[in-house]
Amino acid sequence: MKSDKNPDWMRLYELVCEQIEQTDKTSFRLLAAVPLAAAVGSGVLTLIEPKPSSVGGALVALSLVGLLITVGLFRWELRNIQKCNWLISRAALIEKKLWPKQIFHIQYAGYNKSNTRMNKLSDIQNSKILFSDEKWGKTQAVKLVFLAATLAWLAPIIFAVQSIIDEFSSCLSLS
């Protein structure tokens, strides 16, 4: 049995890599499910005729629930990214401990360093996308996907509110 002062670095490295893989799997599941649910949910709600106004109110309420769930999942995903970045930094430290003289063929120790094979990846991440000077990577892609999903939930709200306004203005014009 090993003492606490001499940990099994390889086993610790494997565990950290498993955690990184799990956070990435969670991210990919969310990036697939959230836009799909937002598109289908908001699309169905937009197609429902919001008359009478009580139905319009229900559509607004359902759309707000979808919007709030999307925003909540977005906050969760940002935390997931933060956790993944922390795990990557831990994996890099363990790699330096396990393979102190190795420069190439390690997974995380050279992450974002210009003198490693990750250079090509950082060239892609540092390219200007959508006319922005901000560096694009996983976080920016997640923000774009969740922004689109959040905006999708606004469509049924706008249509329902417009229908309610039209219904009330027609009632006022009849009086």
Backbone bond lengths (Angstrom), bond angles and torsions (degrees), N, CA, C in turn:
res aa  C-N    CA-C-N  psi(-1)  N-CA   C-N-CA  omega(-1)  CA-C   N-CA-C  phi
1 M - - - 1.446 - - 1.523 109.74 -
2 K 1.335 115.73 133.74 1.456 119.49 -177.70 1.522 110.05 -86.86
3 S 1.316 114.96 148.33 1.462 118.59 178.66 1.531 109.64 -79.59
4 D 1.327 116.10 165.95 1.464 121.27 179.28 1.529 111.88 -65.21
5 K 1.330 116.24 -23.74 1.460 119.92 -178.22 1.524 111.98 -79.08
6 N 1.323 118.22 -13.67 1.451 121.97 -179.75 1.530 108.55 -128.42
7 P 1.347 117.08 76.77 1.472 118.94 -175.86 1.528 111.91 -70.67
8 D 1.292 114.14 159.75 1.455 121.26 174.77 1.535 106.60 -80.43
9 W 1.328 116.01 92.48 1.472 121.24 -172.78 1.524 112.31 -62.67
10 M 1.313 117.14 -36.04 1.459 120.00 -179.93 1.526 111.09 -65.66
11 R 1.323 116.35 -44.32 1.472 119.82 178.51 1.528 110.64 -64.66
12 L 1.320 116.86 -41.05 1.461 121.26 177.36 1.534 110.23 -61.59
13 Y 1.322 116.02 -42.02 1.467 120.95 178.00 1.531 110.67 -61.33
14 E 1.317 116.53 -44.46 1.471 120.70 178.69 1.521 111.31 -60.87
15 L 1.318 116.96 -41.80 1.466 120.97 179.40 1.529 111.65 -64.67
16 V 1.315 116.71 -42.13 1.467 120.41 178.89 1.528 109.85 -65.27
17 C 1.326 117.29 -42.10 1.474 120.39 177.95 1.525 111.24 -62.91
18 E 1.329 117.27 -37.87 1.470 120.48 176.45 1.520 110.83 -62.92
19 Q 1.330 116.41 -40.38 1.464 120.21 178.35 1.528 111.66 -65.75
20 I 1.314 117.38 -38.73 1.465 120.94 176.45 1.525 109.52 -62.16
21 E 1.317 116.15 -44.68 1.465 120.64 178.56 1.526 111.10 -60.84
22 Q 1.313 117.31 -41.87 1.471 120.92 179.48 1.523 111.75 -64.82
23 T 1.330 117.74 -41.65 1.471 119.25 179.18 1.523 110.54 -66.18
24 D 1.330 116.89 -36.60 1.468 119.66 177.01 1.527 111.27 -67.01
25 K 1.323 117.52 -40.69 1.468 120.26 177.75 1.527 110.56 -61.94
26 T 1.318 117.08 -42.43 1.465 120.93 177.45 1.519 110.35 -60.77
27 S 1.324 116.69 -43.99 1.468 120.85 178.95 1.522 111.48 -60.19
28 F 1.315 116.61 -46.53 1.465 119.54 -178.29 1.524 111.50 -65.85
29 R 1.323 116.92 -36.91 1.473 119.30 176.57 1.525 110.66 -63.42
30 L 1.331 116.67 -44.78 1.462 119.91 178.53 1.520 111.34 -64.42
31 L 1.329 116.96 -40.97 1.466 120.06 -179.29 1.517 112.04 -67.48
32 A 1.310 117.46 -21.91 1.463 120.41 175.32 1.520 110.99 -87.30
33 A 1.321 117.05 -43.12 1.468 120.78 -172.37 1.523 113.62 -77.81
34 V 1.317 118.07 -42.28 1.463 120.13 -173.28 1.530 112.53 -63.61
35 P 1.322 120.20 -50.33 1.474 117.74 179.50 1.527 112.44 -65.38
36 L 1.325 116.85 -35.63 1.461 119.90 178.51 1.530 110.45 -63.96
37 A 1.328 116.84 -47.87 1.466 120.72 179.18 1.528 110.98 -63.09
38 A 1.323 117.08 -40.07 1.467 120.30 179.81 1.523 110.65 -66.25
39 A 1.318 116.95 -43.18 1.469 120.19 -178.99 1.525 110.95 -65.92
40 V 1.319 117.05 -46.88 1.468 120.40 -179.16 1.530 110.24 -68.19
41 G 1.329 116.24 -49.25 1.469 120.22 -178.27 1.513 112.83 -60.75
42 S 1.313 116.68 -50.08 1.468 119.32 -178.97 1.522 110.66 -69.44
43 G 1.322 117.34 -33.68 1.466 120.34 178.05 1.514 111.90 -64.21
44 V 1.326 116.41 -45.75 1.467 120.38 178.64 1.529 110.26 -63.73
45 L 1.328 116.40 -44.68 1.465 119.45 -179.34 1.531 112.03 -65.85
46 T 1.317 117.05 -31.92 1.464 120.36 178.58 1.526 110.90 -69.93
47 L 1.319 117.27 -32.61 1.461 120.93 -178.28 1.531 113.46 -76.48
48 I 1.332 117.00 -18.81 1.466 119.99 179.67 1.529 108.73 -74.05
49 E 1.304 116.11 131.03 1.468 121.16 178.93 1.532 108.55 -73.91
50 P 1.332 118.69 115.18 1.463 120.96 -174.59 1.534 113.87 -82.56
51 K 1.317 117.62 49.44 1.462 120.72 176.54 1.507 107.53 -124.34
52 P 1.242 122.63 133.22 1.456 127.69 2.67 1.526 112.15 -73.19
53 S 1.322 115.89 -179.42 1.463 120.74 -173.87 1.522 112.67 -62.56
54 S 1.329 118.37 -23.48 1.474 120.02 177.14 1.529 110.49 -64.91
55 V 1.318 116.68 -35.07 1.479 120.35 176.42 1.531 109.09 -68.99
56 G 1.323 116.38 -39.24 1.469 120.28 177.81 1.515 111.54 -60.23
57 G 1.330 116.10 -40.44 1.464 120.04 177.71 1.519 111.60 -64.26
58 A 1.326 116.92 -39.16 1.466 120.90 178.07 1.530 110.47 -65.86
59 L 1.338 116.73 -38.43 1.470 120.07 178.40 1.523 110.74 -64.75
60 V 1.322 116.32 -41.71 1.468 119.99 177.50 1.521 109.54 -62.32
61 A 1.339 117.11 -45.01 1.464 120.55 -179.23 1.532 111.21 -62.30
62 L 1.325 117.52 -45.62 1.474 120.46 179.25 1.523 111.35 -63.72
63 S 1.315 115.53 -39.64 1.475 119.25 178.77 1.522 111.07 -65.84
64 L 1.329 116.68 -39.25 1.463 119.98 177.78 1.527 111.14 -64.98
65 V 1.317 116.81 -37.54 1.468 120.17 176.63 1.536 109.50 -62.14
66 G 1.337 116.70 -47.33 1.466 120.49 177.58 1.512 112.00 -59.71
67 L 1.320 116.49 -41.57 1.462 121.33 179.11 1.524 110.73 -64.23
68 L 1.319 117.50 -44.92 1.467 120.59 -179.60 1.526 112.01 -66.23
69 I 1.311 117.12 -38.55 1.473 120.03 176.08 1.523 109.84 -62.81
70 T 1.326 116.99 -42.38 1.466 121.03 179.04 1.528 110.91 -61.95
71 V 1.323 117.11 -44.60 1.466 120.63 178.88 1.535 110.23 -64.51
72 G 1.332 117.01 -40.61 1.465 120.03 177.36 1.518 112.35 -62.32
73 L 1.317 116.70 -43.18 1.468 120.15 178.01 1.532 111.11 -66.77
74 F 1.317 116.69 -33.27 1.466 120.79 176.30 1.532 110.13 -62.63
75 R 1.330 116.98 -45.44 1.472 120.53 178.04 1.540 110.03 -62.15
76 W 1.328 115.63 -40.54 1.467 120.04 178.13 1.526 110.18 -61.79
77 E 1.316 116.72 -42.92 1.466 120.48 -178.32 1.526 111.09 -67.03
78 L 1.327 117.94 -37.07 1.469 119.55 176.11 1.533 110.31 -62.08
79 R 1.317 116.74 -38.15 1.463 120.86 176.64 1.526 110.16 -67.51
80 N 1.311 116.81 -37.85 1.460 121.71 177.31 1.536 110.44 -62.20
81 I 1.321 116.60 -41.24 1.470 120.94 177.94 1.523 109.96 -64.70
82 Q 1.322 116.26 -42.01 1.461 120.52 178.19 1.534 110.42 -60.33
83 K 1.318 116.28 -44.32 1.465 120.99 178.74 1.528 110.47 -63.13
84 C 1.332 116.61 -42.50 1.462 120.41 -179.61 1.533 110.74 -63.15
85 N 1.329 117.16 -42.41 1.471 120.28 178.09 1.524 111.03 -62.04
86 W 1.336 116.43 -40.07 1.456 120.22 177.94 1.531 110.39 -64.34
87 L 1.330 116.86 -44.05 1.466 120.65 178.80 1.525 111.42 -62.70
88 I 1.332 116.88 -39.74 1.464 120.30 177.98 1.523 110.32 -62.31
89 S 1.333 117.22 -40.96 1.468 119.25 178.70 1.531 110.84 -65.15
90 R 1.350 117.18 -36.61 1.470 120.32 177.00 1.527 110.24 -67.25
91 A 1.328 116.85 -42.36 1.467 120.12 179.45 1.530 110.24 -62.28
92 A 1.327 116.49 -38.84 1.468 120.13 178.62 1.527 110.93 -62.88
93 L 1.319 116.82 -42.11 1.473 119.97 178.03 1.529 111.46 -63.51
94 I 1.310 116.52 -40.73 1.469 120.32 179.80 1.529 109.68 -67.67
95 E 1.335 117.33 -39.50 1.474 119.85 177.49 1.520 111.07 -60.18
96 K 1.312 116.73 -41.04 1.475 119.84 178.95 1.523 110.82 -64.82
97 K 1.325 115.97 -31.69 1.458 120.24 177.94 1.537 110.56 -74.07
98 L 1.341 116.25 -41.82 1.466 120.84 -178.27 1.526 112.68 -73.96
99 W 1.313 116.48 -41.30 1.465 121.86 -175.09 1.523 110.17 -129.11
100 P 1.327 118.39 70.57 1.466 121.31 -172.36 1.528 114.66 -64.66
101 K 1.321 118.47 -27.22 1.470 120.21 -176.25 1.516 112.94 -99.38
102 Q 1.309 117.55 -5.05 1.466 121.46 -177.23 1.525 109.81 -85.10
103 I 1.329 115.41 132.29 1.462 120.22 179.35 1.518 110.28 -104.72
104 F 1.320 116.87 -43.12 1.460 121.38 -178.66 1.529 109.75 -105.05
105 H 1.314 115.17 169.84 1.468 123.00 175.75 1.522 113.41 67.51
106 I 1.303 117.27 21.08 1.450 120.10 169.97 1.517 106.75 -114.10
107 Q 1.303 116.22 152.58 1.454 119.61 -166.80 1.524 114.55 -83.87
108 Y 1.321 119.25 -41.60 1.463 120.26 -169.61 1.524 115.42 -119.35
109 A 1.325 119.07 -23.63 1.464 120.75 -173.29 1.521 112.30 -62.28
110 G 1.314 118.16 -27.02 1.450 120.21 179.87 1.511 114.00 -99.14
111 Y 1.295 116.87 8.77 1.461 122.16 -177.99 1.522 110.16 -55.45
112 N 1.329 116.42 122.69 1.459 124.62 179.99 1.526 114.16 68.05
113 K 1.284 118.82 14.49 1.461 121.22 174.76 1.523 107.88 -97.40
114 S 1.310 116.79 139.99 1.458 119.84 -175.01 1.531 112.64 -78.06
115 N 1.330 118.86 -13.00 1.464 120.20 -176.90 1.522 113.24 -97.10
116 T 1.324 117.91 19.20 1.458 119.73 -179.73 1.512 110.33 -125.75
117 R 1.330 115.33 -178.45 1.455 120.30 179.55 1.525 111.95 -70.17
118 M 1.311 119.06 -12.87 1.454 122.04 177.38 1.529 110.60 -72.58
119 N 1.314 116.79 -5.39 1.457 121.15 -178.35 1.525 111.87 -53.08
120 K 1.315 118.16 -43.14 1.462 121.51 -178.89 1.526 111.44 -64.67
121 L 1.332 116.84 -39.99 1.459 120.74 178.11 1.524 110.37 -63.68
122 S 1.332 116.89 -44.46 1.458 117.87 -178.93 1.526 110.85 -69.38
123 D 1.328 118.45 -26.31 1.460 119.44 173.62 1.521 110.67 -62.49
124 I 1.327 116.48 -40.83 1.466 120.67 178.38 1.519 109.79 -67.82
125 Q 1.328 116.86 -46.02 1.458 120.31 -177.76 1.523 111.94 -65.56
126 N 1.310 118.11 -28.41 1.453 120.80 -177.30 1.525 113.38 -89.48
127 S 1.333 117.49 -1.03 1.452 119.45 179.89 1.521 110.38 -73.30
128 K 1.334 115.41 152.05 1.456 119.74 179.17 1.523 108.87 -76.35
129 I 1.311 115.38 126.20 1.456 121.31 179.10 1.519 107.46 -123.23
130 L 1.311 116.61 137.76 1.459 122.22 179.90 1.528 111.25 55.76
131 F 1.315 117.08 37.92 1.465 123.54 175.52 1.524 112.63 59.06
132 S 1.291 117.03 32.74 1.458 121.80 -178.51 1.519 109.54 -111.46
133 D 1.315 115.95 145.72 1.457 120.14 175.32 1.523 111.74 -85.78
134 E 1.326 116.54 -9.61 1.458 120.75 -179.59 1.527 110.35 -71.02
135 K 1.325 116.12 140.60 1.454 120.54 177.23 1.516 108.55 -70.07
136 W 1.325 115.99 135.91 1.464 120.68 -178.00 1.505 110.34 -103.68
137 G 1.275 114.57 133.95 1.457 122.67 175.65 1.509 107.98 -153.74
138 K 1.316 115.60 -154.37 1.463 121.18 -176.63 1.529 111.37 -60.64
139 T 1.321 117.29 -44.23 1.462 120.63 -177.14 1.517 111.53 -61.03
140 Q 1.322 117.51 -44.59 1.462 120.77 -178.76 1.522 111.08 -68.21
141 A 1.326 117.05 -37.40 1.468 120.39 177.41 1.529 110.59 -64.59
142 V 1.321 116.51 -41.52 1.464 121.08 178.09 1.528 109.77 -62.65
143 K 1.326 117.20 -43.07 1.461 120.71 179.07 1.526 111.04 -60.39
144 L 1.322 117.18 -42.23 1.463 120.64 179.96 1.531 111.33 -65.28
145 V 1.318 117.27 -45.47 1.468 121.38 -179.32 1.531 110.62 -63.13
146 F 1.327 116.69 -45.33 1.464 119.28 -179.32 1.525 112.03 -70.75
147 L 1.328 117.73 -31.26 1.469 119.99 174.74 1.526 109.90 -62.87
148 A 1.331 116.48 -45.43 1.467 120.53 179.00 1.530 110.55 -61.74
149 A 1.331 116.89 -42.03 1.470 120.33 179.81 1.531 110.79 -65.70
150 T 1.323 116.85 -40.26 1.465 120.68 178.36 1.522 110.86 -64.97
151 L 1.311 116.72 -43.88 1.465 120.27 179.11 1.527 111.72 -64.20
152 A 1.324 116.68 -33.05 1.470 120.06 178.45 1.520 110.87 -59.76
153 W 1.337 116.93 -36.60 1.468 120.07 -179.87 1.528 112.11 -70.47
154 L 1.328 117.71 -16.82 1.469 119.99 178.98 1.527 112.13 -76.36
155 A 1.320 117.92 -25.39 1.471 120.83 -177.51 1.528 112.38 -58.65
156 P 1.340 120.23 -52.65 1.466 117.88 179.20 1.527 112.73 -64.35
157 I 1.324 116.97 -31.22 1.469 119.55 177.82 1.521 109.71 -63.67
158 I 1.309 116.42 -46.80 1.470 120.89 -179.55 1.526 110.92 -62.25
159 F 1.339 117.15 -45.99 1.464 120.46 -179.72 1.526 111.64 -64.80
160 A 1.319 117.32 -41.31 1.470 120.50 -179.61 1.520 111.10 -67.31
161 V 1.323 116.98 -44.46 1.465 120.25 179.30 1.528 110.05 -63.21
162 Q 1.318 116.96 -42.53 1.470 120.38 178.02 1.524 110.94 -61.11
163 S 1.320 117.22 -41.20 1.462 121.30 178.98 1.526 111.27 -65.84
164 I 1.327 116.77 -40.28 1.468 120.43 177.76 1.526 110.34 -64.11
165 I 1.317 116.85 -43.24 1.469 121.11 177.94 1.521 110.24 -61.41
166 D 1.330 116.58 -44.58 1.469 120.31 179.10 1.529 111.06 -61.76
167 E 1.334 116.29 -41.51 1.469 120.19 -179.21 1.528 110.52 -64.50
168 F 1.333 116.72 -44.57 1.461 119.48 179.80 1.523 112.28 -67.86
169 S 1.331 117.25 -37.58 1.477 118.64 178.53 1.513 110.99 -68.51
170 S 1.350 118.15 -32.46 1.468 119.01 176.75 1.522 110.32 -71.52
171 C 1.344 117.55 -33.48 1.474 120.61 176.12 1.526 109.94 -67.18
172 L 1.319 117.28 -38.92 1.456 120.26 179.40 1.520 111.95 -69.08
173 S 1.327 116.89 -34.95 1.465 119.82 -179.73 1.534 111.73 -72.44
174 L 1.342 117.07 -25.52 1.457 121.02 176.99 1.533 112.13 -74.51
175 S 1.323 117.04 -24.10 1.461 119.84 -177.45 1.485 113.91 -77.16
